[in-house]
């Protein structure tokens, strides 16, 4: 893999070209001061001061005593004891606020390549859904997965010349409440040919996919041939798509072949060995073939863990199984 291939998969690089085929997105170049804020772990965890008085936790009860941490006692001459002051990024905040409004009031954020999927738990909704700059800053600042973008994007490149890109970008993508996790798929392209398709969310079996498997494969293959095969410059890469209720296809993302990209229902060795003109399409066909080990690794941006969702059921099933194992162990003791 070369740096050029990794760079093509940055959202600010591919989105302008495939805008009409993707989810509506607004992209902002981040000032270096904000990048350094994301990287700084030398002091206390501080969220930026909002010029709009937005709160990253809008449902919390405000307690004025919380502000005491930022007060400096009169007569104190020891500057080392003075608390760190929260940063502020007024220009970026205003730009982001305008973008959120233009995208319908709710967005999910990501940087050049990655979304802060691992910090969704800290938001008030348990998802990546954001309606303010403060909520976005909270998710970005709390994420460990974004360290990949910030420090390790080129680690797998044979011609590595840098640890990070020259510029970082914040992509704000329109939030859709009704998206179904089972309708997103990862597609694998080798030597400019589509060789494999995998269910994107591999921790749940969706019986409806069994009925639609052949029609979905035909839709995705036709989409690739008509829209991506001759337009995306890399020879080897992956792309994620979402299939709508009316059988339209939206490009969600592009990723490099191999390295940090998850092969999901495949292994990279299997994908390298696929021969012939056929495309292999893999889905979870029974609960026995679910891959629970990937539950925390799947970077699914629209992940919904609310009551009644697929992931909510998986978590409850896992809890019930653990409780059963515990009861069995106690009974046998």
C-alpha positions in Angstrom: 0.0 0.0 0.0 1.2 3.5 -0.9 0.4 6.9 0.7 -1.4 7.9 -2.5 -3.9 5.0 -2.0 -4.6 6.0 1.6 -5.0 9.7 0.7 -7.7 8.9 -1.9 -9.8 7.4 0.9 -9.9 10.7 2.9 -13.5 12.0 2.8 -12.5 15.4 1.7 -10.8 13.8 -1.4 -13.5 11.4 -2.6 -16.7 13.2 -1.5 -16.6 16.1 -4.0 -16.3 13.6 -6.8 -19.1 11.3 -5.6 -21.3 13.9 -3.9 -24.4 13.0 -5.9 -24.1 9.3 -4.9 -23.4 9.8 -1.2 -24.9 11.2 2.1 -25.1 14.9 2.2 -22.0 16.2 3.9 -20.3 19.5 4.9 -16.6 19.5 5.3 -14.4 22.0 7.3 -10.7 22.3 7.4 -9.6 22.2 11.0 -7.2 24.8 12.4 -4.0 23.4 13.7 -4.8 24.7 17.2 -7.9 22.4 17.3 -5.8 19.4 16.1 -3.4 20.1 18.9 -6.3 20.3 21.3 -7.4 16.8 20.3 -3.9 15.5 20.8 -3.2 17.1 24.1 -3.4 14.8 27.0 -1.0 16.6 29.3 -3.7 18.4 31.4 -7.3 18.1 32.6 -10.1 17.1 30.2 -11.6 20.5 29.2 -14.2 21.1 26.6 -14.0 24.3 24.5 -15.9 27.3 25.8 -18.9 27.8 23.5 -19.6 31.2 22.2 -23.2 30.1 21.7 -23.5 28.8 25.2 -24.2 25.3 23.9 -23.8 22.4 26.3 -22.4 19.0 25.4 -24.7 17.6 28.0 -27.9 19.6 27.3 -30.1 17.6 29.7 -27.9 17.9 32.8 -28.8 20.1 35.8 -26.6 23.1 35.9 -24.7 23.5 39.1 -22.9 26.8 39.5 -20.5 25.2 42.0 -19.0 23.3 39.1 -17.5 26.6 38.0 -15.5 26.9 41.2 -12.7 24.8 39.6 -12.0 27.7 37.2 -11.9 30.4 39.9 -8.5 31.8 41.0 -8.3 32.7 44.7 -7.3 36.3 45.3 -3.8 36.8 46.6 -2.5 33.6 45.2 0.9 34.1 43.9 1.7 30.6 42.8 0.9 30.4 39.1 1.4 26.7 39.1 -1.8 26.3 41.2 -3.9 28.3 38.7 -6.3 26.0 36.8 -6.0 25.5 33.1 -8.5 27.7 31.1 -10.7 25.9 28.6 -9.9 26.7 24.9 -12.2 28.4 22.5 -12.5 28.1 18.7 -15.1 30.7 17.8 -14.6 30.7 14.0 -14.8 27.0 13.7 -17.8 26.9 16.0 -19.8 29.3 13.9 -18.9 27.4 10.7 -20.0 24.1 12.3 -23.2 25.7 13.7 -24.2 26.9 10.2 -23.4 23.5 8.7 -25.5 21.6 11.3 -28.4 23.9 10.5 -28.1 23.3 6.8 -28.1 19.6 7.3 -31.3 19.5 9.2 -30.2 20.1 12.8 -28.4 16.7 13.5 -25.2 15.3 12.1 -22.6 12.6 12.8 -18.9 13.7 12.7 -15.8 12.1 11.4 -12.2 13.2 10.6 -10.4 12.4 7.3 -10.9 8.7 7.6 -12.4 7.8 11.0 -15.5 8.5 13.1 -15.3 8.7 17.0 -17.2 5.4 17.2 -15.6 4.4 20.5 -16.8 7.5 22.4 -20.5 7.3 21.5 -21.2 6.0 25.0 -20.3 9.4 26.5 -23.0 11.4 24.5 -26.5 12.0 25.9 -28.0 9.7 23.2 -25.4 6.9 23.3 -24.9 7.5 19.5 -22.8 9.7 17.3 -25.8 12.0 16.7 -24.8 15.7 17.4 -26.6 18.9 17.2 -24.0 21.4 18.5 -20.2 22.1 18.3 -19.9 21.2 22.0 -21.3 17.7 21.4 -18.9 17.2 18.5 -15.9 18.4 20.5 -16.9 16.0 23.3 -16.9 13.0 21.0 -13.7 13.9 19.2 -11.8 14.7 22.4 -13.0 11.5 24.1 -12.1 9.2 21.2 -9.1 6.9 21.1 -9.9 5.5 17.7 -9.2 8.9 16.1 -5.6 8.5 17.1 -5.3 6.5 13.9 -6.1 9.6 11.8 -4.1 11.9 14.0 -0.9 9.9 14.3 -0.9 6.5 12.5 -2.6 7.0 9.1 0.4 6.0 7.1 1.9 3.2 9.3 1.1 0.5 6.7 2.5 2.4 3.7 5.6 1.1 1.9 6.5 4.7 0.9 5.8 6.3 4.3 7.2 9.8 4.5 5.0 11.2 7.3 3.0 10.2 10.3 0.1 12.4 9.5 -1.5 14.4 6.7 -0.7 18.0 6.3 -4.3 19.0 7.1 -7.2 17.6 9.0 -10.8 18.0 8.1 -14.1 17.6 10.0 -16.8 16.1 8.0 -20.4 16.6 9.2 -22.8 14.1 7.7 -26.6 14.4 7.7 -28.2 12.2 10.4 -30.9 9.9 9.3 -33.0 8.3 12.1 -34.5 5.6 9.9 -31.4 3.9 8.6 -31.3 0.1 9.0 -27.9 -1.4 10.0 -28.5 -4.5 8.0 -28.6 -2.6 4.8 -25.0 -1.4 4.8 -22.4 -3.5 3.0 -18.6 -3.4 2.6 -17.4 -4.2 -0.9 -13.9 -5.3 -1.9 -12.2 -4.3 -5.1 -9.1 -6.0 -6.4 -7.4 -5.2 -9.7 -10.3 -2.9 -10.4 -12.8 -5.8 -10.1 -15.4 -6.3 -7.5 -14.5 -9.6 -5.8 -16.4 -9.6 -2.5 -19.4 -8.1 -0.6 -19.9 -8.5 3.1 -22.7 -7.6 5.5 -21.4 -4.5 7.3 -22.8 -5.2 10.8 -21.7 -8.8 11.5 -22.9 -9.2 15.0 -26.5 -10.0 14.2 -28.4 -12.3 11.8 -31.1 -10.5 9.8 -33.4 -13.1 8.2 -34.7 -10.6 5.7 -31.3 -10.4 4.1 -31.5 -14.1 3.2 -34.6 -13.4 1.0 -32.9 -10.3 -0.6 -29.4 -11.6 -1.0 -29.4 -12.2 -4.8 -31.2 -9.0 -5.6 -29.0 -7.0 -3.4 -25.9 -8.5 -5.0 -27.2 -7.6 -8.5 -27.9 -4.0 -7.3 -24.5 -3.5 -5.8 -22.7 -5.0 -8.8 -24.5 -2.8 -11.3 -23.8 0.2 -9.1 -20.1 -0.5 -9.0 -19.9 -1.1 -12.8 -21.9 2.1 -13.6 -20.4 4.5 -11.0 -17.1 3.4 -9.4 -15.2 1.0 -11.6 -13.7 3.6 -13.9 -13.9 6.6 -11.6 -12.1 5.6 -8.4 -8.4 5.6 -9.2 -7.0 3.0 -6.9 -6.5 -0.5 -8.2 -7.3 -2.2 -4.8 -9.7 -0.7 -2.2 -13.0 -1.2 -0.4 -16.1 0.9 -0.3 -19.2 0.9 1.9 -22.7 1.4 0.5 -26.2 1.7 2.0 -29.2 0.4 0.1 -32.3 2.4 0.6 -35.9 1.1 0.8 -36.5 2.1 -2.8 -33.3 0.2 -3.9 -31.1 3.3 -4.4 -27.5 3.0 -3.4 -25.5 5.6 -1.4 -21.7 5.5 -1.0 -20.9 5.8 2.7 -17.1 5.5 2.6 -13.9 4.3 0.9 -11.1 2.5 2.7 -7.7 1.1 1.6 -7.3 -2.6 0.8 -5.9 -4.4 3.9 -4.0 -2.7 6.8 -6.5 -1.1 9.3 -9.6 -1.9 7.2 -11.7 -4.7 8.6 -12.5 -7.6 6.1 -15.6 -8.5 8.2 -17.1 -11.8 6.9 -13.8 -12.5 5.0 -10.1 -12.7 5.7 -7.7 -10.7 3.6 -6.1 -14.0 2.6 -9.4 -15.2 1.2 -10.0 -12.0 -0.7 -6.5 -12.2 -2.2 -7.2 -15.7 -3.5 -10.6 -15.2 -5.0 -10.4 -16.0 -8.7 -12.8 -15.8 -11.7 -15.5 -13.4 -12.7 -18.0 -14.1 -9.9 -18.5 -11.9 -6.8 -18.7 -13.7 -3.4 -21.4 -12.2 -1.2 -21.4 -13.1 2.5 -24.0 -12.4 5.1 -24.7 -13.8 8.6 -27.0 -16.6 7.7 -27.7 -17.9 11.3 -27.0 -16.9 14.9 -24.3 -19.6 14.9 -22.2 -17.6 12.3 -22.4 -14.3 14.2 -19.0 -12.8 14.9 -19.3 -11.4 18.4 -15.6 -10.7 18.7 -16.0 -7.8 16.2 -18.8 -6.2 18.2 -16.7 -3.4 19.6 -14.5 -3.1 16.5 -17.1 -2.4 13.8 -17.0 1.3 12.9 -20.7 1.6 12.1 -21.4 5.3 12.2 -25.2 5.1 12.5 -25.0 2.5 15.3 -28.2 2.6 17.4 -28.0 0.9 20.8 -31.4 2.2 22.0 -34.1 -0.2 23.2 -35.5 -2.3 20.4 -32.5 -2.0 18.1 -30.5 -4.9 16.8 -27.5 -4.1 19.0 -29.7 -3.7 22.1 -30.9 -7.3 21.5 -27.4 -8.5 21.1 -26.3 -6.9 24.3 -29.3 -8.3 26.2 -28.7 -11.8 24.8 -25.1 -11.7 25.9 -26.1 -10.5 29.4 -28.6 -13.4 29.7 -26.1 -15.9 28.5 -23.5 -14.6 31.1 -26.1 -14.8 33.9 -27.0 -18.4 32.8 -23.4 -19.4 32.9 -23.0 -17.8 36.3 -26.0 -19.7 37.7 -24.8 -23.0 36.2 -21.4 -22.4 37.8 -22.9 -21.7 41.2 -25.2 -24.8 41.0 -22.1 -27.0 40.2 -20.0 -25.6 43.0 
